[in-house]
C-alpha cells in the first residue's frame, strides 16, 4: 500500500496480530492495512498507562506505535537493527540487545511482522 504523504497527517503504524498485517492510522483512524510499510523520521510512542493495563489484565491492546513520514520501501539497509515492543519485558521499544530506542531515521515493517530500523546516531548506543 502506498499512501501519498502530501497534505496528510503523519501516520502511526502498528502490527495488527489478528490480521497479520501492519495497520496504518491517521488522526486516530485506521486508513488501511499493508503487508509492509516504510517510514522515515520516526518517533516511537508508548502509552505508559496502557502498558500498566496490559500487565495488570493480561489482555492485548494497542498501546504503542511508530509515527513518521511514509516513504518508499526497499531492502533492509546494512546496519539496520531489529526493533521490538513487548509490554511485559519493557515499557519502550527496544533493540535486540534490550536497549531502548525512541527515534529512527528509517524503519521498515516487513511482511513477517519484524521491524528494522536505522537509528538516528543519538539513539544508537553502538555508534
Secondary structure, DSSP 8 states (H G I E B T S, - for coil): -----TT---EEEEEETTTTEEEEEETTEEEEEES-EEEEEEEEEE-HHHHHHHHHH------EEEEEEE----S--TT-EEEE--TTT-SS-EETTS-B--EEEEEEE-TTS-EEEEE-GGG-TT-
